[in-house]
Amino acid sequence: MNAVLIAVLIMLILSLSKVHVVLALAIGALVGGLIGGLGFEHTMATFNEGLGGGASVALSYALLGAFAVAVARTGLPNVMVKFVIRLVGTKNDSQKAALSKALIFFLLTFVACLSQNAVPIHIAFIPILIPPILQILNELGVDRRAIATILTFGLTAPYIFLPYGFGALFHEIIADNMNENQLTIALSDVPTAMLLPTIGLVVGLLIAVLFTYRKKRVYENKPVIGSSETNQDYTKWSVISAVAAILVTLVVQTAFESMIAAALSGLIVLFATRSLKWKEADGVVTEGMKMMAFIGFVMLTASGFAAVIRETGHVDLLVTQATNMIGDNQAAAALLMLIIGLFITMGIGSSFATIPIIATLFVPLGIAAGFSPLAIIALIGTAGALGDAGAPASDSTLGPTAGLNADGQHNHIWDTCVPTFIHFNIPLLLFGWLAAMVL
């Protein structure tokens, strides 16, 4: 039995059975370590050491949550809600409502895509932008699973294809790791190889928005964490300060690539302008941590899970077993390599962290199977991206859940992970396989 396969399968089955994803990750790591021959003590020690890898991310999300709550206290979300409700009009005006729905979908897709390339802030915009518009989405009867697919698309497709921002980093990781494994490629080759897989993501998004989640879904108008009746009391100065704080956050995040520094800068602006009183600091931070505690604990546990998987050494074994199965059949080789990538990324939860592992294994395997350099790029890039959408521990799914579940009506597994897995990972498998065959 392969420890990687068993650990990931157990984690997924438990998550789908509505066992909390933190417990599912911990149990999956323990079983994987035992099957991998690490023993109980070594498994737990490795798991504990791995937890430290997610500490920075967890703190980042906690501070982002605090900033989001602070912005909510300024009244800016209420201004946004009132403006968009005027734009939406009444529920009976179906034509205007449909237009407003399409406009919201387009704007969210646009902003999410910008967060990866032009203004590389990743998921930092979600806790600020999404909770305030939940009431609007409720008025329109929007299925939040459609919003989850839109956000996850914007968090994945741009960096896979475009060589800017996080995309430049992703492409460099692919090129550097392939070059280290004795297959020299140019950075300009990566977008060419990743065109078809990206088209697969576009197809999945269109299916989700236009067909799967087109029908209305009813949600209650529940209060969002950090909001209260006092939020209705705002001034022009507090709103202007909130806008300034958000701009400062974006600038700091872009300049220093630190969500911690960005969130702290935004909070400092709000306190300095007295839009938020100093005596409210403790309550704001506490409420923000409550909102983002889920994502923080999942990222911590996922780091431990990934550490155990790597320590077993069964990732290499998985590829060796696959090599023995496929022989000279290129079609079978491409499919099996992509499935291996899916399992590895679903466990680790990060395409960026998966690429170095996959490249070491896939370059010799791809050369032996007779694939061209472009085809191997497509296989490595697609295998890395597989699971980033749909993985319970990926920030590309945790981010959307953190925003959409601000009022407690959006389930991480069934409303984010399952929809994104179906609409993105399946097309990625098909179009990634096609790319390997035609390049």
Secondary structure, 3 states (H helix, E strand, C coil): CCHHHHHHHHHHHHHHCCCCHHHHHHHHHHHHHHHCCCHHHHHHHHHHHHHHHHHHHHHHHHHHHHHHHHHHHHCHHHHHHHHHHHHHCCCCCHHHHHHHHHHHHHHHHHHHHHCCCCCCCHHHHHHHHHHHHHHHHHHHCCCHHHHHHHHHHHHHHHHHHCCCCHHHHHHHHHHHHHHHCCCCCCCCHHHHHCHHHHHHHHHHHHHHHHHHCCCCCCCCCCCCCCCCHHHHCCCHHHHHHHHHHHHHHHHHHHHHCCHHHHHHHHHHHHHHCCCCCHHHHHHHHHHHHHHHHHHHHHHHHHHHHHHHHHHHCHHHHHHHHHHHHHCCCHHHHHHHHHHHHHHHHHHHCCHHHHHHHHHHHHHHHHHHCCCCHHHHHHHHHHHHHEECEECCCCHHHHHHHHHHCCCCCCCHHHHHHHHHHHHHHHHHHHHHHHHHHHC
